[in-house]
Amino acid sequence: MSWSIIMDGLEQRVKTIEDRNRGVEIDKAWEISWARRIVLVVLTYLAIGIYMWAIELPRPWLNAIVPAVAFVISTLSLPLFKNIWIKVFRIKK
């Protein structure tokens, strides 16, 4: 087997790994982005508002704010609890 074939194979493997890493970086950026959080809040608010409107609760659009805000608070607090969990988990090992 010649060195050029070996190098071509290695270059292809490195390119594959770099492409995968770019995808992972983009996914991570989306996961922590404010755009994602805003989309989730809006969709949560709309879903709850439509549900409350459909079952004819009073002031559905005003009342839908509370669960949407609670969802945001829980989403924003998850990294804090994740860090606490990681610290506790590492201590146990």
MODELLER restraints for C-alpha pairs under 7 A, 6 or more apart:
rsr = mdl.restraints
at = mdl.atoms
rsr.add(forms.Gaussian(group=physical.xy_distance, feature=features.Distance(at['CA:30:A'], at['CA:36:A']), mean=6.41, stdev=0.5))
rsr.add(forms.Gaussian(group=physical.xy_distance, feature=features.Distance(at['CA:41:A'], at['CA:68:A']), mean=5.69, stdev=0.5))
rsr.add(forms.Gaussian(group=physical.xy_distance, feature=features.Distance(at['CA:41:A'], at['CA:72:A']), mean=6.50, stdev=0.5))
rsr.add(forms.Gaussian(group=physical.xy_distance, feature=features.Distance(at['CA:44:A'], at['CA:68:A']), mean=5.63, stdev=0.5))
rsr.add(forms.Gaussian(group=physical.xy_distance, feature=features.Distance(at['CA:45:A'], at['CA:64:A']), mean=5.66, stdev=0.5))
rsr.add(forms.Gaussian(group=physical.xy_distance, feature=features.Distance(at['CA:45:A'], at['CA:65:A']), mean=6.29, stdev=0.5))
rsr.add(forms.Gaussian(group=physical.xy_distance, feature=features.Distance(at['CA:45:A'], at['CA:68:A']), mean=5.17, stdev=0.5))
rsr.add(forms.Gaussian(group=physical.xy_distance, feature=features.Distance(at['CA:48:A'], at['CA:64:A']), mean=5.57, stdev=0.5))
rsr.add(forms.Gaussian(group=physical.xy_distance, feature=features.Distance(at['CA:49:A'], at['CA:60:A']), mean=5.37, stdev=0.5))
rsr.add(forms.Gaussian(group=physical.xy_distance, feature=features.Distance(at['CA:49:A'], at['CA:61:A']), mean=5.10, stdev=0.5))
rsr.add(forms.Gaussian(group=physical.xy_distance, feature=features.Distance(at['CA:49:A'], at['CA:64:A']), mean=5.07, stdev=0.5))
rsr.add(forms.Gaussian(group=physical.xy_distance, feature=features.Distance(at['CA:52:A'], at['CA:60:A']), mean=5.04, stdev=0.5))
rsr.add(forms.Gaussian(group=physical.xy_distance, feature=features.Distance(at['CA:53:A'], at['CA:60:A']), mean=5.30, stdev=0.5))
